[in-house]
Amino acid sequence: MSTVTAKSIDGDQTTIAESHIEKFKEQLRGELIRPNDSTYENARQLYNAMIDKRPLLIARCTDVTDVTTAVHFARDNHMLVAIRGGGHNGPGLGSCDGGLVIDLSAMKGVHVNPETRTVRVGPGCMQGDVDHAGSAFGLAVPAGIVSTTGIAGLTLGGGHGYLTRKHGLTIDNLIEADVVLADGSFVTASESQHQDLLWALRGGGGNFGVVTSFQYRAHPVNTVYGGPIFWDQSEASDIMRWYREFLPTAPEALSTFLGLKTVPSTAPFPKEIWGRRICALISCYSGPVDTAEDATKPLRRDLPAPIFDAMGPMPFTALQSMFDPLLPKGLQWYWKGDFIKELTDEAIEAHLEHAAQTPSELSLMHLYPIDGAVHRVGQGETAWSYRDVTWSMVIAGIDPDPANAEALTTWAKGYWEAIHPHAMGGGYVNFMMEEGEDRIKATYGDNYKRLVDIKRKYDPINLFRVNQNIKP
Ligand SMILES: Cc1cc2nc3c(=O)[nH]c(=O)nc-3n(C[C@H](O)[C@H](O)[C@H](O)COP(=O)(O)OP(=O)(O)OC[C@H]3O[C@@H](n4cnc5c(N)ncnc54)[C@H](O)[C@@H]3O)c2cc1C
């Protein structure tokens, strides 16, 4: 009997008969991609090129039946399994070496119901698919700020972006999810059924099953007033001090995040500022257009003259995809995050020291606002534990050149270590590499125990462990 060796669920090896794989292939309506197939190299690639994983099988599912078949196959063969949405995860948790990838990228489709202001989304959708489908109705689901990010992984980790201050995290707008559980059964989690599962999916990541459909609440958003303003980094100390006072006074419809970064040497930026280290404020005002100039006036009135100002009216979808060309698939990424409550003078000093040593033009530090509507949800109401912070910080070393990988990693780690004493302990799971169990526990805080209980109920064998894992 011909067999192949796969990575087992507990990290050992398991042997699978070729005939079982053949049968699995026949049962699937989607493709089963194997290392010798011409499509394999493309199919296994992740967004972060620093991660190079070689799964044994990639099941490109087309529907719930395919997902169920794949879950049964992994279970029956005691095989390591990863779930892939958009493949944008930093540490590459949408794939695994030697195991089975349940690839949901073909399960796209967005259905907008303008009457109920709800949106149903397939797990293979990107953020941009959701923004695009909603735009015809002037509706948007609060989520991230780069249109190529997978909506599935983003949602399950929490999801924050330009609409967060006004309408909450993505999980605060998640009202229902269809899930294939570890035993292959199918359930719908909502406020009226499997409430505990919905609670866990709201921030607990891919630990509890394969989500095959998401339903969200959407909000009216059309033309917004937004975009970036840059100052030379020599002004950063003053701008950061001003920003920490300004944010709590700003209307919730105005979301402004702060970045310490470098002007990319490319259009549309004027050549004379290419490569300059900067402090950036990047805004989105989603209130009534005729109030936008007033709401954003302090950014222009109270701060020194900027070196670049592209803030203005634009379609929400344009702002959502503004940074896509700078961040194509295939760059090297190493990132770390933390939740920040106060931006102290000492922290600002540490930021300035490390931001001045970026190892590449794309490397950055961003502080995303997590206040407003996020604070109106209780700490125990969803798995997302940090409801009282002001920012979600990310420090990301980014560059196209693999030879720069070590420098990116060293810089991001050193920067993070300098800021961590000024942070809250945990960080956004979607801005983490594989950082160990203590970090996951710190991130879920008081909610961790309940997550373990729910994991025990829905996935007692920890089939879904290629994630920021909550052990049953
Ligand atoms: C350029 C860039 C910009 C970003 N901007 C933002 C931002 O503005 N806001 C923000 O909140 N985050 C942002 N992120 C972080 C983003 O949320 C994470 O990278 C997230 O993991 C991406 O999800 P994905 O589906 O693409 O990832 P994948 O790599 O496919 O999956 C990530 C994790 O989710 C699990 N998973 C995926 N789909 C499912 C499913 N259907 N069922 C169960 N588990 C599943 C996977 O197993 C894996 O553990 C950004 C990331 C990048 C690279």
The ligand as a Tripos MOL2 file, in Angstrom:
@<TRIPOS>MOLECULE
LIG
   53    58     1     0     0
SMALL
NO_CHARGES

@<TRIPOS>ATOM
      1 C1         -0.9120   45.1090    5.4610 C.3       1 LIG1
      2 C2         -1.7220   44.7310    6.6590 C.ar      1 LIG1
      3 C3         -2.6050   45.6360    7.2060 C.ar      1 LIG1
      4 C4         -3.3670   45.3050    8.3140 C.ar      1 LIG1
      5 N1         -4.2370   46.2190    8.8290 N.ar      1 LIG1
      6 C5         -5.0480   45.8760    9.8480 C.ar      1 LIG1
      7 C6         -6.0210   46.7910   10.3350 C.ar      1 LIG1
      8 O1         -6.1530   47.9110    9.8660 O.2       1 LIG1
      9 N2         -6.8230   46.3810   11.3410 N.ar      1 LIG1
     10 C7         -6.7230   45.1490   11.9030 C.ar      1 LIG1
     11 O2         -7.5100   44.8440   12.7880 O.2       1 LIG1
     12 N3         -5.8060   44.2660   11.4720 N.ar      1 LIG1
     13 C8         -4.9700   44.6080   10.4670 C.ar      1 LIG1
     14 N4         -4.0310   43.7150   10.0120 N.ar      1 LIG1
     15 C9         -3.8270   42.4500   10.7320 C.3       1 LIG1
     16 C10        -4.7850   41.3950   10.2420 C.3       1 LIG1
     17 O3         -5.9760   41.5140   10.9750 O.3       1 LIG1
     18 C11        -4.1670   40.0030   10.4640 C.3       1 LIG1
     19 O4         -3.0310   39.8810    9.6710 O.3       1 LIG1
     20 C12        -5.1630   38.8810   10.1690 C.3       1 LIG1
     21 O5         -4.6120   37.6800   10.6780 O.3       1 LIG1
     22 C13        -5.4560   38.7310    8.7030 C.3       1 LIG1
     23 O6         -6.4350   37.7780    8.4740 O.3       1 LIG1
     24 P1         -6.3530   36.7890    7.2070 P.3       1 LIG1
     25 O7         -7.6580   36.1160    7.0830 O.co2     1 LIG1
     26 O8         -5.8090   37.5310    6.0390 O.co2     1 LIG1
     27 O9         -5.2030   35.8320    7.7340 O.3       1 LIG1
     28 P2         -4.9030   34.2680    7.6480 P.3       1 LIG1
     29 O10        -3.4130   34.2190    7.6540 O.co2     1 LIG1
     30 O11        -5.6040   33.6020    6.5570 O.co2     1 LIG1
     31 O12        -5.4790   33.7520    9.0230 O.3       1 LIG1
     32 C14        -5.1530   34.3580   10.2370 C.3       1 LIG1
     33 C15        -5.6350   33.5090   11.4160 C.3       1 LIG1
     34 O13        -7.0520   33.4340   11.3980 O.3       1 LIG1
     35 C16        -7.4890   32.0920   11.2730 C.3       1 LIG1
     36 N5         -8.6030   32.0570   10.3150 N.ar      1 LIG1
     37 C17        -8.6550   32.6640    9.1080 C.ar      1 LIG1
     38 N6         -9.8420   32.4420    8.5340 N.ar      1 LIG1
     39 C18       -10.5610   31.6910    9.4030 C.ar      1 LIG1
     40 C19       -11.8720   31.1570    9.3850 C.ar      1 LIG1
     41 N7        -12.7040   31.3630    8.3700 N.pl3     1 LIG1
     42 N8        -12.2750   30.4080   10.4360 N.ar      1 LIG1
     43 C20       -11.4570   30.2060   11.4990 C.ar      1 LIG1
     44 N9        -10.2120   30.6960   11.5650 N.ar      1 LIG1
     45 C21        -9.7650   31.4410   10.5360 C.ar      1 LIG1
     46 C22        -6.2880   31.3490   10.7740 C.3       1 LIG1
     47 O14        -6.3080   30.0160   11.1840 O.3       1 LIG1
     48 C23        -5.1390   32.0850   11.3940 C.3       1 LIG1
     49 O15        -4.9170   31.6350   12.7100 O.3       1 LIG1
     50 C24        -3.2560   44.0170    8.8910 C.ar      1 LIG1
     51 C25        -2.3750   43.0990    8.3330 C.ar      1 LIG1
     52 C26        -1.5990   43.4460    7.2390 C.ar      1 LIG1
     53 C27        -0.6290   42.4580    6.6920 C.3       1 LIG1
@<TRIPOS>BOND
     1     1     2 1
     2     2     3 ar
     3     2    52 ar
     4     3     4 ar
     5     4     5 ar
     6     4    50 ar
     7     5     6 ar
     8     6     7 ar
     9     6    13 1
    10     7     8 2
    11     7     9 ar
    12     9    10 ar
    13    10    11 2
    14    10    12 ar
    15    12    13 ar
    16    13    14 ar
    17    14    15 1
    18    14    50 ar
    19    15    16 1
    20    16    17 1
    21    16    18 1
    22    18    19 1
    23    18    20 1
    24    20    21 1
    25    20    22 1
    26    22    23 1
    27    23    24 1
    28    24    25 2
    29    24    26 1
    30    24    27 1
    31    27    28 1
    32    28    29 2
    33    28    30 1
    34    28    31 1
    35    31    32 1
    36    32    33 1
    37    33    34 1
    38    33    48 1
    39    34    35 1
    40    35    36 1
    41    35    46 1
    42    36    37 ar
    43    36    45 ar
    44    37    38 ar
    45    38    39 ar
    46    39    40 ar
    47    39    45 ar
    48    40    41 1
    49    40    42 ar
    50    42    43 ar
    51    43    44 ar
    52    44    45 ar
    53    46    47 1
    54    46    48 1
    55    48    49 1
    56    50    51 ar
    57    51    52 ar
    58    52    53 1
@<TRIPOS>SUBSTRUCTURE
     1 LIG1         1 GROUP 0 **** ****
